[in-house]
C-alpha cells in the first residue's frame, strides 16, 4: 500500500533533510522542543511519526510536509521545481524520470569562468536563454549567444560556464547512452 511505503520511508527522509540542513539532533531538539531521543527514534524507525512531530520538523527544516513523508502526487500535473547547486551553478530540474532523458534550467553565475572539462557517457543539448555561455568541447572554445543551440556527445571532454560578463541562463537536455533525441521537420 502506498501509505505504508510512505511511512516506512519517513526515517530516511528525516535524516537526509536534517543532514542537508547541517543540523545536529541537539540543534533540532532545541529549535522544536522535541527531545533528542524522540528525534533519534524517529530517524531510526523505532518510533512512528505523528502529525504534530512532522509539522514541527517541517517548520524547523523549512520544507513542505510532503517532502518529509513522500506524499504521492495526486491529480496535479505540475512539476515541483526544486533548485539545487551543482558545481557552482543553480540547477532546476524540469523532468522527473531519473532513468530517461533529463531536462534542466541552469543558471551560470559570472564567477563560473574557470574551465573544468569532464567527459561521461551520454548526449547533451543546450539552449542559451540569456547571457552568454562559454562552451569548451574538445579543442573547440566557443561563446554561445541567446537563442543559440549546441548538441554534443558528452564522451568528448566538455565544460560550459560564464564569459564573466553577466550571469547566463540555459536549458539542458541530457540523454543517457543509447538514447537520442528524435528530430522531425515540419512542413515542406
N, C-alpha and C positions, 0 to 999 in steps of 0.2 A: 504494500500500500504506500502511496506517495507520502502520506503524513508520517508514517513510521520511518521512512528513509530520511525525510527532512529532519525529524527529531534526532535520529541517530547521527546525523552529520553536524549537529549543533556544537558538540565539544571541540571538534576540529576547527570549525568556523570561528568559535570564540577565541581559541588560542591563536589562530592565524591573524585575526583582526587586532588582538592585543599586541602581538609581536610587530605587526606593521606599524602600529601607533608608537612602538618603542616604550611601552608601559610595563611596569612590573605588577605583580599581583597586589603588592602593598599599595602602590600608587592608585590602582583601580579601586581597591578597598577604601582608601582614604576619600576618594572622589565620590564613590557611590554609597558608602555606608554598609556595603555588603562585606561580610567577614572574608578574610583571605582564604580560610579553609573552605568556605562555601564556593568561592570562585574557583579554587583548585579542583574541588569535586565536580563542578560544572564542566571544567575543561578536560577532565579525565573520564567523564561519562558516569561517574559514581552518583551523581545527583541529576534528577530530571529538572530541566529549567521550567520556571513558572513565567507567566506573562509579566508579572511585576519585576522579576530579576532581569528578564530580557529587555524590558523597557529602560531600566536603569543603565544597563550596559550599552544599549543603543545610543542613549544620550551621552554617556561617558566617551564612547568611541566615535561619536558624531557620524554614525552610519544609519541607514534605514533599517528598521526591524527586519525587513525581508532579507537583508544581507546576512543577518545572524542565523536565520532559520532556513534559508534557501527555499523560500516560498515558491511554489510552482507558479509560472506565469499563466494567467487565465484571461483569455479574451482580449488582451492588449497587444496589438501587433508592433508597437513601438519598441525600438532597440534602446536599452538604457545605456547612454554614453557615459562611461566612467574613465576620465582621463588618467593617464599614468605617465611616469617618467622612464624613458629608455635612452640610455647613452646621452643624457643631457637634452633630449628633445621631449616635448609633450606629445603623447600618442593617444589618440582617441579611437577605440575600436568601432567600426561601422558594421561589423558582421559578427555572428555568434558561433558559427560552426567551426570548432578548432581543427577538424580534420580536412576541411575543404579550403577553397580559395578564401583568403582573408583580406579584408579591406580596412584601411585606417586613414584618418586625417592626422597629419603630422605637422606640428608647429616647430620650426627650427629657429632657435634664438640667434642673435647676432654673434654671440660668443662661441658658437659651434663652428669654428673655422679650421681647426687642426685636423687634417685627414687621418683617419684610422681605417684603412681599407681592410675588408674581410671578404671571404668567399664562403658560400654554403650552397647546398642543393636547392634548386628552385628556379622560379622565373618571376620577375617583378616588372610592374608597370607603374610609373609615377607621372602625375599631372600637377603642374605648378598652378596654384590658385592665386597667390600674391607673393610679392617679394621676388628675390632671385635666388635660385638654388644652384650651388656648385656641385657638379657630379664628376667624380673620378670613376672611370670604367676601364680597367686595364691601364693602358698607356694614354687613354684619352682624358682630357681635362676640359669640360665644357660648362658654360653657365646657361641655365635654363630660365627663360622669362615666363611671366604669367601666360597661361594658355598653351605652353609647350609640353610635350609628352616625351618620355623616354621609356623604352622597353628593352629589357636585357636579361641574359642568363646570369643568375646570381653565383654560378660557379666561377665567373670571372671576378677577380678582386675588385671591389667597388666601395664607394663611400659617397654620401651626399651630406652637404652642410650649407652653411651660410656663406655669402660673399663678404660678410662683415658690415654691410651697409644697413640693412633693415632685417627684421625677422621675416621668415618666409613660411607660407602655408602650402601644403601639398596633399594630394591624395595618393595613397599607395595601395596597389592590389598585388598580393603575393600568392603565388601558386606553388604547391609542393611539387616534387619531382613527378613527372608523368601527367600533370595537369596543365592544360594550355587553355588560354582564352579562346573563345570561338569568335572568329571575325565574320561579319556578314555585311555586305554592301547593300544599301537600299537604293532603289531606283535604277536608272539606267543605262 
